[in-house]
Amino acid sequence: MSRPDPFLIYRTSLFIALAAYYVVTTAGGVWRVVALLRGSDPHRRLLRTYLSYQLVSFRVRPLAGELLQIAFWCTILLVIYWLHGKL
């Protein structure tokens, strides 16, 4: 029986740890935002209205350069991951 590749174990455990961290922090952030927006007092209703207006009037054009850069680096990361599997 062949020995498992130590880098494969490291890569898999790192992926699992980062995925768990992402899920926990995202869920915590969503929970805090929902708790902040819940309620019927006038200030919270105004905040909900303002946030909904911001979401509806969101424009991608000012962020296009940043979004392209994020897509570029994600593509580079996927290519490196794919090349690692090939070699």
C-alpha positions in Angstrom: 0.0 0.0 0.0 1.4 3.4 -0.9 1.9 6.2 1.6 -0.5 9.2 1.3 1.0 12.3 -0.1 1.7 14.7 2.8 1.0 17.7 0.7 -2.4 16.3 -0.3 -3.2 15.9 3.4 -2.0 19.4 4.1 -4.0 20.9 1.2 -7.2 19.1 2.1 -7.0 20.0 5.8 -6.3 23.6 4.9 -9.2 23.7 2.6 -11.5 22.2 5.2 -10.3 24.6 7.9 -10.7 27.7 5.6 -14.1 26.6 4.4 -15.3 26.1 8.0 -13.9 29.5 9.0 -15.7 31.1 6.0 -19.0 29.5 6.9 -18.9 30.4 10.5 -17.8 34.0 10.0 -20.4 34.6 7.2 -23.2 33.1 9.3 -22.2 35.2 12.2 -22.1 38.4 10.1 -25.5 37.6 8.6 -26.9 36.9 12.0 -25.6 40.3 13.4 -27.0 42.2 10.4 -30.4 40.5 10.8 -30.4 41.3 14.5 -29.5 44.9 13.8 -32.3 45.3 11.3 -35.0 43.5 13.3 -37.5 45.7 15.2 -40.2 48.2 14.5 -38.7 51.4 16.0 -38.5 54.3 13.5 -34.7 54.3 13.3 -34.5 50.7 12.3 -37.3 51.1 9.7 -35.4 54.1 8.3 -32.2 52.0 8.2 -34.0 49.1 6.4 -35.4 51.6 3.9 -32.0 53.1 3.3 -30.3 49.8 2.8 -33.0 48.5 0.5 -32.6 51.7 -1.6 -28.9 51.2 -1.7 -29.3 47.5 -2.9 -31.8 48.5 -5.6 -29.6 51.4 -6.9 -26.3 49.4 -6.9 -24.2 50.1 -9.9 -21.4 47.7 -11.1 -19.6 50.2 -13.4 -17.6 52.0 -10.7 -16.5 48.6 -9.3 -15.7 46.9 -12.6 -11.9 47.2 -12.3 -12.0 45.7 -8.8 -14.3 42.9 -9.9 -12.1 42.1 -12.9 -9.0 42.0 -10.6 -10.8 39.6 -8.3 -11.8 37.4 -11.2 -8.3 37.5 -12.5 -6.7 36.3 -9.3 -9.4 33.7 -8.7 -8.6 32.4 -12.2 -4.9 32.3 -11.5 -5.5 30.4 -8.3 -7.7 27.8 -10.1 -5.0 27.4 -12.8 -2.3 26.8 -10.2 -4.6 24.3 -8.4 -5.3 22.6 -11.8 -1.5 22.5 -12.7 -0.7 21.0 -9.3 -3.1 18.1 -10.1 -1.5 17.6 -13.5 2.1 17.5 -12.3 
